[in-house]
Every structure is written in C-alpha cells, then in structure tokens.
Amino acid sequence: MARSTAESRNASAYWRANVRLLLRLLCVWFLVSYGFGILLVDVLNQVRIPGTGFPLGFWFAQQGSIYVFVALIFVYVWRMNRLDAEFGVAEE
C-alpha cells in the first residue's frame, strides 16, 4: 500500500527532528566526556568542588560524565515522548 504524500512528509519531518535531537545530545555527551574529562582537565582542575576538595576536572573524568550520560538518557526519553505526541505516533 502506497503512502500518501502528507504521510511521507510527516515521516520525513519526524525523522529529521529525531536526528537533530540525537545530534544535540551526542554533542553534549562528547563535550562533557571528551572535552571536560580529557581536553580541558587541566583548566578544570584549578577549580575545587566545595566540601570534597576534589578537582573539577577529575570529577568530570571519573563521575560527572557518567551522571551527565544518565541525565541525557532521561532527556532523550522525555523529548522523544513529546516528539511522538507532536507527530501523532505516540503509544497510548
């Protein structure tokens, strides 16, 4: 059965929005894990986390990137649920 032109455009728009969301989240993930944890670690190590005394670069390399990754998963689920509702493909 052939898709109508409107359905095809809607599917293309949905896919583009999905890919844009993924690219944004991957950029955040890359910035935090690679940028903060490796490239900028020396600059960030000049800042200490209050109460612990750990350098901020060390924290990002060891724990911060993991916390951000888990947060990105929740952001992805939340945004995809909104996208699904917006394009009429939400599961009820």
PDB file of N, CA, C and O in Angstrom:
ATOM      1  N   MET A   1       0.842  -1.169   0.000  1.00  0.00           N
ATOM      2  CA  MET A   1       0.000   0.000   0.000  1.00  0.00           C
ATOM      3  C   MET A   1       0.893   1.239   0.000  1.00  0.00           C
ATOM      4  O   MET A   1       1.799   1.342   0.827  1.00  0.00           O
ATOM      5  N   ALA A   2       0.659   2.153  -0.885  1.00  0.00           N
ATOM      6  CA  ALA A   2       1.487   3.347  -1.038  1.00  0.00           C
ATOM      7  C   ALA A   2       1.117   4.383   0.020  1.00  0.00           C
ATOM      8  O   ALA A   2      -0.049   4.558   0.373  1.00  0.00           O
ATOM      9  N   ARG A   3       2.126   5.044   0.497  1.00  0.00           N
ATOM     10  CA  ARG A   3       1.902   6.122   1.456  1.00  0.00           C
ATOM     11  C   ARG A   3       1.466   7.374   0.716  1.00  0.00           C
ATOM     12  O   ARG A   3       1.856   7.604  -0.429  1.00  0.00           O
ATOM     13  N   SER A   4       0.655   8.174   1.383  1.00  0.00           N
ATOM     14  CA  SER A   4       0.283   9.452   0.784  1.00  0.00           C
ATOM     15  C   SER A   4       1.452  10.425   0.925  1.00  0.00           C
ATOM     16  O   SER A   4       2.360  10.203   1.726  1.00  0.00           O
ATOM     17  N   THR A   5       1.424  11.475   0.161  1.00  0.00           N
ATOM     18  CA  THR A   5       2.488  12.474   0.201  1.00  0.00           C
ATOM     19  C   THR A   5       2.557  13.139   1.567  1.00  0.00           C
ATOM     20  O   THR A   5       3.649  13.414   2.063  1.00  0.00           O
ATOM     21  N   ALA A   6       1.410  13.400   2.181  1.00  0.00           N
ATOM     22  CA  ALA A   6       1.376  14.040   3.501  1.00  0.00           C
ATOM     23  C   ALA A   6       2.007  13.122   4.551  1.00  0.00           C
ATOM     24  O   ALA A   6       2.766  13.581   5.404  1.00  0.00           O
ATOM     25  N   GLU A   7       1.694  11.832   4.486  1.00  0.00           N
ATOM     26  CA  GLU A   7       2.280  10.883   5.434  1.00  0.00           C
ATOM     27  C   GLU A   7       3.786  10.792   5.248  1.00  0.00           C
ATOM     28  O   GLU A   7       4.536  10.707   6.221  1.00  0.00           O
ATOM     29  N   SER A   8       4.219  10.810   4.013  1.00  0.00           N
ATOM     30  CA  SER A   8       5.644  10.747   3.711  1.00  0.00           C
ATOM     31  C   SER A   8       6.372  11.983   4.233  1.00  0.00           C
ATOM     32  O   SER A   8       7.459  11.867   4.800  1.00  0.00           O
ATOM     33  N   ARG A   9       5.788  13.152   4.050  1.00  0.00           N
ATOM     34  CA  ARG A   9       6.393  14.390   4.568  1.00  0.00           C
ATOM     35  C   ARG A   9       6.421  14.379   6.091  1.00  0.00           C
ATOM     36  O   ARG A   9       7.397  14.809   6.705  1.00  0.00           O
ATOM     37  N   ASN A  10       5.339  13.883   6.696  1.00  0.00           N
ATOM     38  CA  ASN A  10       5.271  13.809   8.151  1.00  0.00           C
ATOM     39  C   ASN A  10       6.344  12.856   8.685  1.00  0.00           C
ATOM     40  O   ASN A  10       6.989  13.147   9.693  1.00  0.00           O
ATOM     41  N   ALA A  11       6.532  11.727   8.014  1.00  0.00           N
ATOM     42  CA  ALA A  11       7.553  10.768   8.439  1.00  0.00           C
ATOM     43  C   ALA A  11       8.952  11.359   8.279  1.00  0.00           C
ATOM     44  O   ALA A  11       9.813  11.145   9.132  1.00  0.00           O
ATOM     45  N   SER A  12       9.184  12.095   7.201  1.00  0.00           N
ATOM     46  CA  SER A  12      10.485  12.734   6.991  1.00  0.00           C
ATOM     47  C   SER A  12      10.757  13.802   8.048  1.00  0.00           C
ATOM     48  O   SER A  12      11.873  13.909   8.557  1.00  0.00           O
ATOM     49  N   ALA A  13       9.739  14.587   8.373  1.00  0.00           N
ATOM     50  CA  ALA A  13       9.894  15.626   9.400  1.00  0.00           C
ATOM     51  C   ALA A  13      10.163  15.000  10.763  1.00  0.00           C
ATOM     52  O   ALA A  13      10.987  15.497  11.532  1.00  0.00           O
ATOM     53  N   TYR A  14       9.467  13.913  11.055  1.00  0.00           N
ATOM     54  CA  TYR A  14       9.680  13.202  12.321  1.00  0.00           C
ATOM     55  C   TYR A  14      11.109  12.673  12.394  1.00  0.00           C
ATOM     56  O   TYR A  14      11.765  12.807  13.427  1.00  0.00           O
ATOM     57  N   TRP A  15      11.593  12.080  11.323  1.00  0.00           N
ATOM     58  CA  TRP A  15      12.944  11.535  11.299  1.00  0.00           C
ATOM     59  C   TRP A  15      13.985  12.645  11.442  1.00  0.00           C
ATOM     60  O   TRP A  15      14.962  12.484  12.174  1.00  0.00           O
ATOM     61  N   ARG A  16      13.788  13.768  10.751  1.00  0.00           N
ATOM     62  CA  ARG A  16      14.718  14.900  10.869  1.00  0.00           C
ATOM     63  C   ARG A  16      14.765  15.428  12.297  1.00  0.00           C
ATOM     64  O   ARG A  16      15.842  15.725  12.814  1.00  0.00           O
ATOM     65  N   ALA A  17      13.609  15.547  12.936  1.00  0.00           N
ATOM     66  CA  ALA A  17      13.561  16.022  14.326  1.00  0.00           C
ATOM     67  C   ALA A  17      14.262  15.039  15.250  1.00  0.00           C
ATOM     68  O   ALA A  17      14.951  15.444  16.186  1.00  0.00           O
ATOM     69  N   ASN A  18      14.089  13.751  14.990  1.00  0.00           N
ATOM     70  CA  ASN A  18      14.744  12.712  15.794  1.00  0.00           C
ATOM     71  C   ASN A  18      16.264  12.791  15.639  1.00  0.00           C
ATOM     72  O   ASN A  18      16.992  12.724  16.630  1.00  0.00           O
ATOM     73  N   VAL A  19      16.736  12.932  14.423  1.00  0.00           N
ATOM     74  CA  VAL A  19      18.179  13.003  14.171  1.00  0.00           C
ATOM     75  C   VAL A  19      18.765  14.273  14.770  1.00  0.00           C
ATOM     76  O   VAL A  19      19.857  14.237  15.336  1.00  0.00           O
ATOM     77  N   ARG A  20      18.055  15.405  14.656  1.00  0.00           N
ATOM     78  CA  ARG A  20      18.531  16.651  15.264  1.00  0.00           C
ATOM     79  C   ARG A  20      18.680  16.508  16.770  1.00  0.00           C
ATOM     80  O   ARG A  20      19.674  16.952  17.345  1.00  0.00           O
ATOM     81  N   LEU A  21      17.695  15.888  17.408  1.00  0.00           N
ATOM     82  CA  LEU A  21      17.759  15.653  18.846  1.00  0.00           C
ATOM     83  C   LEU A  21      18.953  14.778  19.198  1.00  0.00           C
ATOM     84  O   LEU A  21      19.698  15.084  20.129  1.00  0.00           O
ATOM     85  N   LEU A  22      19.136  13.694  18.456  1.00  0.00           N
ATOM     86  CA  LEU A  22      20.268  12.806  18.716  1.00  0.00           C
ATOM     87  C   LEU A  22      21.604  13.519  18.559  1.00  0.00           C
ATOM     88  O   LEU A  22      22.505  13.331  19.377  1.00  0.00           O
ATOM     89  N   LEU A  23      21.742  14.330  17.524  1.00  0.00           N
ATOM     90  CA  LEU A  23      22.991  15.048  17.305  1.00  0.00           C
ATOM     91  C   LEU A  23      23.274  16.048  18.423  1.00  0.00           C
ATOM     92  O   LEU A  23      24.417  16.186  18.859  1.00  0.00           O
ATOM     93  N   ARG A  24      22.255  16.733  18.880  1.00  0.00           N
ATOM     94  CA  ARG A  24      22.444  17.665  20.002  1.00  0.00           C
ATOM     95  C   ARG A  24      22.896  16.939  21.258  1.00  0.00           C
ATOM     96  O   ARG A  24      23.832  17.366  21.934  1.00  0.00           O
ATOM     97  N   LEU A  25      22.225  15.844  21.561  1.00  0.00           N
ATOM     98  CA  LEU A  25      22.579  15.103  22.771  1.00  0.00           C
ATOM     99  C   LEU A  25      23.969  14.481  22.658  1.00  0.00           C
ATOM    100  O   LEU A  25      24.709  14.434  23.641  1.00  0.00           O
ATOM    101  N   LEU A  26      24.325  14.007  21.475  1.00  0.00           N
ATOM    102  CA  LEU A  26      25.674  13.470  21.277  1.00  0.00           C
ATOM    103  C   LEU A  26      26.736  14.554  21.412  1.00  0.00           C
ATOM    104  O   LEU A  26      27.830  14.288  21.912  1.00  0.00           O
ATOM    105  N   CYS A  27      26.431  15.760  20.978  1.00  0.00           N
ATOM    106  CA  CYS A  27      27.380  16.867  21.155  1.00  0.00           C
ATOM    107  C   CYS A  27      27.595  17.176  22.632  1.00  0.00           C
ATOM    108  O   CYS A  27      28.726  17.402  23.063  1.00  0.00           O
ATOM    109  N   VAL A  28      26.520  17.187  23.404  1.00  0.00           N
ATOM    110  CA  VAL A  28      26.650  17.405  24.848  1.00  0.00           C
ATOM    111  C   VAL A  28      27.477  16.283  25.468  1.00  0.00           C
ATOM    112  O   VAL A  28      28.383  16.537  26.262  1.00  0.00           O
ATOM    113  N   TRP A  29      27.162  15.048  25.103  1.00  0.00           N
ATOM    114  CA  TRP A  29      27.903  13.901  25.631  1.00  0.00           C
ATOM    115  C   TRP A  29      29.391  14.011  25.287  1.00  0.00           C
ATOM    116  O   TRP A  29      30.241  13.785  26.148  1.00  0.00           O
ATOM    117  N   PHE A  30      29.710  14.354  24.042  1.00  0.00           N
ATOM    118  CA  PHE A  30      31.096  14.470  23.617  1.00  0.00           C
ATOM    119  C   PHE A  30      31.799  15.594  24.368  1.00  0.00           C
ATOM    120  O   PHE A  30      32.930  15.424  24.824  1.00  0.00           O
ATOM    121  N   LEU A  31      31.141  16.735  24.498  1.00  0.00           N
ATOM    122  CA  LEU A  31      31.734  17.866  25.197  1.00  0.00           C
ATOM    123  C   LEU A  31      32.058  17.507  26.640  1.00  0.00           C
ATOM    124  O   LEU A  31      33.144  17.816  27.131  1.00  0.00           O
ATOM    125  N   VAL A  32      31.125  16.859  27.318  1.00  0.00           N
ATOM    126  CA  VAL A  32      31.323  16.535  28.729  1.00  0.00           C
ATOM    127  C   VAL A  32      32.342  15.420  28.905  1.00  0.00           C
ATOM    128  O   VAL A  32      33.250  15.541  29.727  1.00  0.00           O
ATOM    129  N   SER A  33      32.208  14.340  28.151  1.00  0.00           N
ATOM    130  CA  SER A  33      33.095  13.195  28.386  1.00  0.00           C
ATOM    131  C   SER A  33      34.489  13.418  27.827  1.00  0.00           C
ATOM    132  O   SER A  33      35.476  13.155  28.514  1.00  0.00           O
ATOM    133  N   TYR A  34      34.589  13.895  26.600  1.00  0.00           N
ATOM    134  CA  TYR A  34      35.898  14.071  25.982  1.00  0.00           C
ATOM    135  C   TYR A  34      36.473  15.457  26.287  1.00  0.00           C
ATOM    136  O   TYR A  34      37.640  15.592  26.655  1.00  0.00           O
ATOM    137  N   GLY A  35      35.639  16.474  26.128  1.00  0.00           N
ATOM    138  CA  GLY A  35      36.108  17.841  26.345  1.00  0.00           C
ATOM    139  C   GLY A  35      36.471  18.125  27.790  1.00  0.00           C
ATOM    140  O   GLY A  35      37.601  18.513  28.086  1.00  0.00           O
ATOM    141  N   PHE A  36      35.508  17.931  28.697  1.00  0.00           N
ATOM    142  CA  PHE A  36      35.751  18.232  30.108  1.00  0.00           C
ATOM    143  C   PHE A  36      36.613  17.180  30.774  1.00  0.00           C
ATOM    144  O   PHE A  36      37.422  17.507  31.643  1.00  0.00           O
ATOM    145  N   GLY A  37      36.460  15.935  30.390  1.00  0.00           N
ATOM    146  CA  GLY A  37      37.184  14.845  31.057  1.00  0.00           C
ATOM    147  C   GLY A  37      38.602  14.654  30.571  1.00  0.00           C
ATOM    148  O   GLY A  37      39.418  14.085  31.297  1.00  0.00           O
ATOM    149  N   ILE A  38      38.936  15.113  29.352  1.00  0.00           N
ATOM    150  CA  ILE A  38      40.272  14.879  28.800  1.00  0.00           C
ATOM    151  C   ILE A  38      40.937  16.181  28.365  1.00  0.00           C
ATOM    152  O   ILE A  38      42.014  16.517  28.857  1.00  0.00           O
ATOM    153  N   LEU A  39      40.308  16.918  27.445  1.00  0.00           N
ATOM    154  CA  LEU A  39      40.953  18.088  26.860  1.00  0.00           C
ATOM    155  C   LEU A  39      41.086  19.257  27.833  1.00  0.00           C
ATOM    156  O   LEU A  39      42.132  19.905  27.880  1.00  0.00           O
ATOM    157  N   LEU A  40      40.053  19.529  28.597  1.00  0.00           N
ATOM    158  CA  LEU A  40      40.054  20.680  29.498  1.00  0.00           C
ATOM    159  C   LEU A  40      40.324  20.312  30.947  1.00  0.00           C
ATOM    160  O   LEU A  40      40.063  21.110  31.847  1.00  0.00           O
ATOM    161  N   VAL A  41      40.841  19.118  31.183  1.00  0.00           N
ATOM    162  CA  VAL A  41      41.015  18.650  32.558  1.00  0.00           C
ATOM    163  C   VAL A  41      41.977  19.535  33.339  1.00  0.00           C
ATOM    164  O   VAL A  41      41.747  19.776  34.524  1.00  0.00           O
ATOM    165  N   ASP A  42      43.028  20.018  32.730  1.00  0.00           N
ATOM    166  CA  ASP A  42      43.988  20.853  33.452  1.00  0.00           C
ATOM    167  C   ASP A  42      43.373  22.184  33.873  1.00  0.00           C
ATOM    168  O   ASP A  42      43.621  22.669  34.978  1.00  0.00           O
ATOM    169  N   VAL A  43      42.576  22.768  32.994  1.00  0.00           N
ATOM    170  CA  VAL A  43      41.904  24.030  33.318  1.00  0.00           C
ATOM    171  C   VAL A  43      40.877  23.797  34.424  1.00  0.00           C
ATOM    172  O   VAL A  43      40.801  24.573  35.377  1.00  0.00           O
ATOM    173  N   LEU A  44      40.091  22.734  34.299  1.00  0.00           N
ATOM    174  CA  LEU A  44      39.048  22.449  35.289  1.00  0.00           C
ATOM    175  C   LEU A  44      39.630  22.015  36.631  1.00  0.00           C
ATOM    176  O   LEU A  44      38.992  22.210  37.665  1.00  0.00           O
ATOM    177  N   ASN A  45      40.817  21.435  36.636  1.00  0.00           N
ATOM    178  CA  ASN A  45      41.436  21.009  37.896  1.00  0.00           C
ATOM    179  C   ASN A  45      41.831  22.187  38.771  1.00  0.00           C
ATOM    180  O   ASN A  45      42.143  21.995  39.946  1.00  0.00           O
ATOM    181  N   GLN A  46      41.827  23.385  38.239  1.00  0.00           N
ATOM    182  CA  GLN A  46      42.117  24.568  39.044  1.00  0.00           C
ATOM    183  C   GLN A  46      40.939  24.932  39.939  1.00  0.00           C
ATOM    184  O   GLN A  46      41.090  25.702  40.887  1.00  0.00           O
ATOM    185  N   VAL A  47      39.770  24.380  39.636  1.00  0.00           N
ATOM    186  CA  VAL A  47      38.567  24.614  40.444  1.00  0.00           C
ATOM    187  C   VAL A  47      38.356  23.396  41.328  1.00  0.00           C
ATOM    188  O   VAL A  47      38.419  22.262  40.854  1.00  0.00           O
ATOM    189  N   ARG A  48      38.108  23.624  42.603  1.00  0.00           N
ATOM    190  CA  ARG A  48      37.840  22.542  43.553  1.00  0.00           C
ATOM    191  C   ARG A  48      36.356  22.475  43.852  1.00  0.00           C
ATOM    192  O   ARG A  48      35.686  23.505  43.933  1.00  0.00           O
ATOM    193  N   ILE A  49      35.838  21.258  44.017  1.00  0.00           N
ATOM    194  CA  ILE A  49      34.429  21.059  44.371  1.00  0.00           C
ATOM    195  C   ILE A  49      34.288  21.340  45.866  1.00  0.00           C
ATOM    196  O   ILE A  49      34.961  20.705  46.678  1.00  0.00           O
ATOM    197  N   PRO A  50      33.425  22.280  46.236  1.00  0.00           N
ATOM    198  CA  PRO A  50      33.264  22.623  47.656  1.00  0.00           C
ATOM    199  C   PRO A  50      32.833  21.413  48.487  1.00  0.00           C
ATOM    200  O   PRO A  50      31.985  20.624  48.070  1.00  0.00           O
ATOM    201  N   GLY A  51      33.417  21.289  49.633  1.00  0.00           N
ATOM    202  CA  GLY A  51      33.062  20.212  50.560  1.00  0.00           C
ATOM    203  C   GLY A  51      33.837  18.936  50.363  1.00  0.00           C
ATOM    204  O   GLY A  51      33.957  18.138  51.293  1.00  0.00           O
ATOM    205  N   THR A  52      34.366  18.720  49.172  1.00  0.00           N
ATOM    206  CA  THR A  52      35.111  17.489  48.917  1.00  0.00           C
ATOM    207  C   THR A  52      36.585  17.755  48.668  1.00  0.00           C
ATOM    208  O   THR A  52      37.437  16.937  49.016  1.00  0.00           O
ATOM    209  N   GLY A  53      36.881  18.886  48.072  1.00  0.00           N
ATOM    210  CA  GLY A  53      38.263  19.211  47.742  1.00  0.00           C
ATOM    211  C   GLY A  53      38.761  18.564  46.464  1.00  0.00           C
ATOM    212  O   GLY A  53      39.911  18.771  46.076  1.00  0.00           O
ATOM    213  N   PHE A  54      37.917  17.785  45.802  1.00  0.00           N
ATOM    214  CA  PHE A  54      38.327  17.151  44.546  1.00  0.00           C
ATOM    215  C   PHE A  54      38.415  18.183  43.431  1.00  0.00           C
ATOM    216  O   PHE A  54      37.587  19.091  43.372  1.00  0.00           O
ATOM    217  N   PRO A  55      39.393  18.066  42.554  1.00  0.00           N
ATOM    218  CA  PRO A  55      39.447  18.955  41.385  1.00  0.00           C
ATOM    219  C   PRO A  55      38.285  18.663  40.441  1.00  0.00           C
ATOM    220  O   PRO A  55      37.888  17.511  40.264  1.00  0.00           O
ATOM    221  N   LEU A  56      37.747  19.718  39.839  1.00  0.00           N
ATOM    222  CA  LEU A  56      36.577  19.579  38.972  1.00  0.00           C
ATOM    223  C   LEU A  56      36.873  18.711  37.749  1.00  0.00           C
ATOM    224  O   LEU A  56      36.017  17.933  37.329  1.00  0.00           O
ATOM    225  N   GLY A  57      38.067  18.832  37.173  1.00  0.00           N
ATOM    226  CA  GLY A  57      38.431  18.002  36.017  1.00  0.00           C
ATOM    227  C   GLY A  57      38.447  16.523  36.359  1.00  0.00           C
ATOM    228  O   GLY A  57      37.986  15.693  35.576  1.00  0.00           O
ATOM    229  N   PHE A  58      38.976  16.194  37.527  1.00  0.00           N
ATOM    230  CA  PHE A  58      38.987  14.805  37.989  1.00  0.00           C
ATOM    231  C   PHE A  58      37.563  14.300  38.163  1.00  0.00           C
ATOM    232  O   PHE A  58      37.246  13.172  37.784  1.00  0.00           O
ATOM    233  N   TRP A  59      36.698  15.144  38.743  1.00  0.00           N
ATOM    234  CA  TRP A  59      35.316  14.737  38.965  1.00  0.00           C
ATOM    235  C   TRP A  59      34.615  14.451  37.645  1.00  0.00           C
ATOM    236  O   TRP A  59      33.920  13.442  37.521  1.00  0.00           O
ATOM    237  N   PHE A  60      34.792  15.339  36.641  1.00  0.00           N
ATOM    238  CA  PHE A  60      34.173  15.099  35.337  1.00  0.00           C
ATOM    239  C   PHE A  60      34.700  13.816  34.709  1.00  0.00           C
ATOM    240  O   PHE A  60      33.931  13.057  34.119  1.00  0.00           O
ATOM    241  N   ALA A  61      35.993  13.565  34.828  1.00  0.00           N
ATOM    242  CA  ALA A  61      36.580  12.374  34.222  1.00  0.00           C
ATOM    243  C   ALA A  61      36.087  11.101  34.908  1.00  0.00           C
ATOM    244  O   ALA A  61      35.928  10.071  34.253  1.00  0.00           O
ATOM    245  N   GLN A  62      35.848  11.157  36.203  1.00  0.00           N
ATOM    246  CA  GLN A  62      35.500   9.948  36.947  1.00  0.00           C
ATOM    247  C   GLN A  62      34.002   9.760  37.148  1.00  0.00           C
ATOM    248  O   GLN A  62      33.497   8.647  36.996  1.00  0.00           O
ATOM    249  N   GLN A  63      33.287  10.821  37.484  1.00  0.00           N
ATOM    250  CA  GLN A  63      31.871  10.671  37.822  1.00  0.00           C
ATOM    251  C   GLN A  63      30.944  11.556  37.015  1.00  0.00           C
ATOM    252  O   GLN A  63      29.859  11.130  36.621  1.00  0.00           O
ATOM    253  N   GLY A  64      31.362  12.779  36.768  1.00  0.00           N
ATOM    254  CA  GLY A  64      30.488  13.756  36.128  1.00  0.00           C
ATOM    255  C   GLY A  64      29.989  13.322  34.770  1.00  0.00           C
ATOM    256  O   GLY A  64      28.819  13.520  34.442  1.00  0.00           O
ATOM    257  N   SER A  65      30.863  12.733  33.980  1.00  0.00           N
ATOM    258  CA  SER A  65      30.431  12.311  32.642  1.00  0.00           C
ATOM    259  C   SER A  65      29.400  11.187  32.727  1.00  0.00           C
ATOM    260  O   SER A  65      28.519  11.090  31.874  1.00  0.00           O
ATOM    261  N   ILE A  66      29.504  10.349  33.739  1.00  0.00           N
ATOM    262  CA  ILE A  66      28.517   9.278  33.921  1.00  0.00           C
ATOM    263  C   ILE A  66      27.166   9.876  34.312  1.00  0.00           C
ATOM    264  O   ILE A  66      26.132   9.477  33.776  1.00  0.00           O
ATOM    265  N   TYR A  67      27.170  10.837  35.250  1.00  0.00           N
ATOM    266  CA  TYR A  67      25.921  11.484  35.653  1.00  0.00           C
ATOM    267  C   TYR A  67      25.264  12.198  34.474  1.00  0.00           C
ATOM    268  O   TYR A  67      24.050  12.116  34.286  1.00  0.00           O
ATOM    269  N   VAL A  68      26.074  12.894  33.688  1.00  0.00           N
ATOM    270  CA  VAL A  68      25.540  13.600  32.517  1.00  0.00           C
ATOM    271  C   VAL A  68      24.978  12.601  31.515  1.00  0.00           C
ATOM    272  O   VAL A  68      23.926  12.851  30.926  1.00  0.00           O
ATOM    273  N   PHE A  69      25.655  11.475  31.309  1.00  0.00           N
ATOM    274  CA  PHE A  69      25.166  10.463  30.381  1.00  0.00           C
ATOM    275  C   PHE A  69      23.804   9.930  30.819  1.00  0.00           C
ATOM    276  O   PHE A  69      22.905   9.782  29.991  1.00  0.00           O
ATOM    277  N   VAL A  70      23.642   9.643  32.089  1.00  0.00           N
ATOM    278  CA  VAL A  70      22.348   9.159  32.596  1.00  0.00           C
ATOM    279  C   VAL A  70      21.282  10.242  32.437  1.00  0.00           C
ATOM    280  O   VAL A  70      20.146   9.945  32.067  1.00  0.00           O
ATOM    281  N   ALA A  71      21.643  11.495  32.715  1.00  0.00           N
ATOM    282  CA  ALA A  71      20.690  12.593  32.533  1.00  0.00           C
ATOM    283  C   ALA A  71      20.288  12.722  31.069  1.00  0.00           C
ATOM    284  O   ALA A  71      19.127  12.999  30.770  1.00  0.00           O
ATOM    285  N   LEU A  72      21.238  12.524  30.152  1.00  0.00           N
ATOM    286  CA  LEU A  72      20.928  12.598  28.720  1.00  0.00           C
ATOM    287  C   LEU A  72      19.945  11.512  28.303  1.00  0.00           C
ATOM    288  O   LEU A  72      19.127  11.734  27.411  1.00  0.00           O
ATOM    289  N   ILE A  73      20.011  10.361  28.923  1.00  0.00           N
ATOM    290  CA  ILE A  73      19.048   9.289  28.627  1.00  0.00           C
ATOM    291  C   ILE A  73      17.636   9.743  28.999  1.00  0.00           C
ATOM    292  O   ILE A  73      16.693   9.546  28.232  1.00  0.00           O
ATOM    293  N   PHE A  74      17.497  10.350  30.179  1.00  0.00           N
ATOM    294  CA  PHE A  74      16.179  10.826  30.609  1.00  0.00           C
ATOM    295  C   PHE A  74      15.688  11.967  29.723  1.00  0.00           C
ATOM    296  O   PHE A  74      14.502  12.032  29.398  1.00  0.00           O
ATOM    297  N   VAL A  75      16.587  12.862  29.331  1.00  0.00           N
ATOM    298  CA  VAL A  75      16.210  13.962  28.429  1.00  0.00           C
ATOM    299  C   VAL A  75      15.757  13.383  27.092  1.00  0.00           C
ATOM    300  O   VAL A  75      14.772  13.851  26.522  1.00  0.00           O
ATOM    301  N   TYR A  76      16.464  12.372  26.583  1.00  0.00           N
ATOM    302  CA  TYR A  76      16.085  11.758  25.308  1.00  0.00           C
ATOM    303  C   TYR A  76      14.690  11.137  25.394  1.00  0.00           C
ATOM    304  O   TYR A  76      13.879  11.321  24.486  1.00  0.00           O
ATOM    305  N   VAL A  77      14.407  10.421  26.449  1.00  0.00           N
ATOM    306  CA  VAL A  77      13.088   9.796  26.609  1.00  0.00           C
ATOM    307  C   VAL A  77      12.005  10.855  26.686  1.00  0.00           C
ATOM    308  O   VAL A  77      10.964  10.732  26.040  1.00  0.00           O
ATOM    309  N   TRP A  78      12.242  11.890  27.468  1.00  0.00           N
ATOM    310  CA  TRP A  78      11.261  12.961  27.630  1.00  0.00           C
ATOM    311  C   TRP A  78      11.001  13.662  26.303  1.00  0.00           C
ATOM    312  O   TRP A  78       9.846  13.873  25.930  1.00  0.00           O
ATOM    313  N   ARG A  79      12.067  14.028  25.583  1.00  0.00           N
ATOM    314  CA  ARG A  79      11.915  14.717  24.302  1.00  0.00           C
ATOM    315  C   ARG A  79      11.291  13.812  23.236  1.00  0.00           C
ATOM    316  O   ARG A  79      10.488  14.284  22.431  1.00  0.00           O
ATOM    317  N   MET A  80      11.639  12.538  23.217  1.00  0.00           N
ATOM    318  CA  MET A  80      11.041  11.630  22.230  1.00  0.00           C
ATOM    319  C   MET A  80       9.552  11.439  22.494  1.00  0.00           C
ATOM    320  O   MET A  80       8.771  11.338  21.548  1.00  0.00           O
ATOM    321  N   ASN A  81       9.149  11.387  23.745  1.00  0.00           N
ATOM    322  CA  ASN A  81       7.722  11.298  24.054  1.00  0.00           C
ATOM    323  C   ASN A  81       6.985  12.526  23.534  1.00  0.00           C
ATOM    324  O   ASN A  81       5.875  12.412  23.014  1.00  0.00           O
ATOM    325  N   ARG A  82       7.600  13.704  23.672  1.00  0.00           N
ATOM    326  CA  ARG A  82       6.993  14.924  23.140  1.00  0.00           C
ATOM    327  C   ARG A  82       6.964  14.906  21.616  1.00  0.00           C
ATOM    328  O   ARG A  82       5.971  15.306  21.008  1.00  0.00           O
ATOM    329  N   LEU A  83       8.052  14.444  20.995  1.00  0.00           N
ATOM    330  CA  LEU A  83       8.078  14.349  19.530  1.00  0.00           C
ATOM    331  C   LEU A  83       7.022  13.364  19.023  1.00  0.00           C
ATOM    332  O   LEU A  83       6.320  13.641  18.050  1.00  0.00           O
ATOM    333  N   ASP A  84       6.918  12.220  19.686  1.00  0.00           N
ATOM    334  CA  ASP A  84       5.914  11.229  19.294  1.00  0.00           C
ATOM    335  C   ASP A  84       4.501  11.817  19.355  1.00  0.00           C
ATOM    336  O   ASP A  84       3.691  11.604  18.453  1.00  0.00           O
ATOM    337  N   ALA A  85       4.219  12.554  20.425  1.00  0.00           N
ATOM    338  CA  ALA A  85       2.899  13.168  20.563  1.00  0.00           C
ATOM    339  C   ALA A  85       2.690  14.233  19.488  1.00  0.00           C
ATOM    340  O   ALA A  85       1.600  14.348  18.927  1.00  0.00           O
ATOM    341  N   GLU A  86       3.733  15.009  19.203  1.00  0.00           N
ATOM    342  CA  GLU A  86       3.628  16.080  18.220  1.00  0.00           C
ATOM    343  C   GLU A  86       3.349  15.530  16.810  1.00  0.00           C
ATOM    344  O   GLU A  86       2.600  16.134  16.042  1.00  0.00           O
ATOM    345  N   PHE A  87       3.953  14.387  16.480  1.00  0.00           N
ATOM    346  CA  PHE A  87       3.774  13.826  15.147  1.00  0.00           C
ATOM    347  C   PHE A  87       2.709  12.736  15.088  1.00  0.00           C
ATOM    348  O   PHE A  87       2.529  12.096  14.052  1.00  0.00           O
ATOM    349  N   GLY A  88       2.014  12.527  16.184  1.00  0.00           N
ATOM    350  CA  GLY A  88       0.903  11.591  16.197  1.00  0.00           C
ATOM    351  C   GLY A  88       1.298  10.120  16.161  1.00  0.00           C
ATOM    352  O   GLY A  88       0.542   9.288  15.660  1.00  0.00           O
ATOM    353  N   VAL A  89       2.465   9.797  16.683  1.00  0.00           N
ATOM    354  CA  VAL A  89       2.899   8.397  16.695  1.00  0.00           C
ATOM    355  C   VAL A  89       3.104   7.892  18.122  1.00  0.00           C
ATOM    356  O   VAL A  89       3.774   6.882  18.336  1.00  0.00           O
ATOM    357  N   ALA A  90       2.531   8.592  19.092  1.00  0.00           N
ATOM    358  CA  ALA A  90       2.706   8.228  20.498  1.00  0.00           C
ATOM    359  C   ALA A  90       1.991   6.928  20.812  1.00  0.00           C
ATOM    360  O   ALA A  90       0.912   6.650  20.289  1.00  0.00           O
ATOM    361  N   GLU A  91       2.609   6.139  21.670  1.00  0.00           N
ATOM    362  CA  GLU A  91       1.963   4.909  22.141  1.00  0.00           C
ATOM    363  C   GLU A  91       1.016   5.273  23.271  1.00  0.00           C
ATOM    364  O   GLU A  91       1.374   6.032  24.172  1.00  0.00           O
ATOM    365  N   GLU A  92      -0.158   4.744  23.221  1.00  0.00           N
ATOM    366  CA  GLU A  92      -1.177   5.033  24.242  1.00  0.00           C
ATOM    367  C   GLU A  92      -1.179   3.979  25.290  1.00  0.00           C
ATOM    368  O   GLU A  92      -1.966   4.047  26.234  1.00  0.00           O
TER     369      GLU A  92
END
